[in-house]
Every structure is written in C-alpha cells, then in structure tokens.
Amino acid sequence: MPGTLYLIATPIGNLEDITLRALRVLGEVDLVACEDTRHTRKLLTHFQINRPTVSYHEHNERERAEELVEKLLAGANIALVSDAGTPLISDPGYRIVRESIDRGIAVVPLPGASALVTALAASGLATSDFVFAGFLPSRSAARRARLSELARFQSTLVFYESPHRIKETIRDALELLGDRESVIARELTKLHEQFMRDRLSGLLSALDGRAIKGEIVLIVGPPPDDGRMQKAPSEPISLLTEVESLMESDGIDQMAALKRVARARGISKSDAYRMLLAEREGNEEEMR
C-alpha cells in the first residue's frame, strides 16, 4: 500500500503556534521534506523530534518530487513542511502534491499557521471577499502589469513582499489601484510584531527615509465607493504588450519573455502562448 503525504503547517514566528496534531505526525512519519533542512531541524529539535529530513525547495523540486513519490509508492509516510506557514502557499510543494494525486497517493493537509490569514484577520479591512496574489514580480514592468490586472477586482488584495521592495510596491499600487485603505503587517507572531494602518499614500510617507525589516504582508482594501480614490485604476496591460516590453527592456527573446510573464501571472507557458497568439490575431483583425 502507498504511504501518505502530509502537508504540515509550521509556526510563522512563535513556536507555540504549532498544533498537537502536527507534532504527533512529525514524530511518526518516515521522512520530513523541508524547504531548508537546517531551519526545520531547529524546530524538530525544539520539540525533541528525531526524524530524518531531506531538502525540497524551488531549485530541486522537479527531481526531488519524483524521488519522494517513489518512496510514497513504496509505503513511506512523508511530511512536507516549508520554513514557516502552510506548504504550497507561496512556497514549494505543488509538484509533489500533483504527482501524488495523479498516482493515487493520499494527501492529508494539517491546518495551522498562515501569514496571509493571520494578517488579514487583524487588518481591519474587509475579509468576506479577498484575493491572495502572493509575491508580486520583482521587475517593475511585470509588477505594474500584475497590479493593473488586479485593479479590476472589487476585493481586498493580499500580497507577500520583501522589505527592500515594499516601498516600490506601495508606490506602484498607489498609482495603479488608487489611494485605498491599506495595512502593512510585519513580523507576525514575533516579538516585534507591527501593524501599520493607513491609506497607501500615508504608508508611503511613513516609510520615507525609513528602513523596514522582517517578513511583510501588504493588504490593500477594496476600492471605495465614495469617490475618494485619487486615481482611477489603469486598464490592464495585455499579455502581448507585456511580452514586447520585456523583450525591449531586457534584450531577451520572445520565449524567454513569455516564460517570465506566464510565471508572473500564475499561468502555464502553453496557456500564455495561446493568449499571445489570440491577441495578435485580434490586433490583425482590427487593422483589416
């Protein structure tokens, strides 16, 4: 009989946030697949759990997923964890979960800590309808294209962002989404946990000349219906325009640009290619 793949959420800061079930399963599995073995070993040692670990991260995901699936098929029970929070949520894991499901292996999720839910719950912004967009692209053109796409949603938007890009992201969001109510949630569950609540323009001013550190969740509220937005959202940038912009700015060929755009939009390269062809055909029809 095949083993079971367990998806185990781990603390995002405070170690007390791990569940009793997670501790039990971590102590029972044959192997723990983790984003960083050194990081996970500290967690296991803290709770006196002595199980073998193996790395599973974005750089070895393809090869390691195949290895782990073979172990699962042979009867091993494996726990998948990320450095913090819930696996697969802006972290590696999709490939092994997909392969396990396709091969008839049971996939069992253990709920627990998640930075996006933790931040959203305490943000004070609307939570009944939200869109989680993960990390925005690091390059300016791709990031602005993604924000333009998200401008059409009448929902709260949730992002993960790094400290060295947070100011650029807020500046772009202010221009492309309008001056919405927003929250920066920083270092959640840790000693220096902080919530900064203001409109995007206020957050940008508060960060001016200030170094910010730690893990960040940026939450942008839905567009107000009282006309207080300073700028109307821009029209979404077409995939064709984004590809051509990357080709020109970065000096790369079409396929390389298409691959970047597909990754930034969260779609497959084949779907992106079909969209590219459709947009070109549409433009040609308009010109006739």
Disulfide bonds with the S-S distance in Angstrom:
none
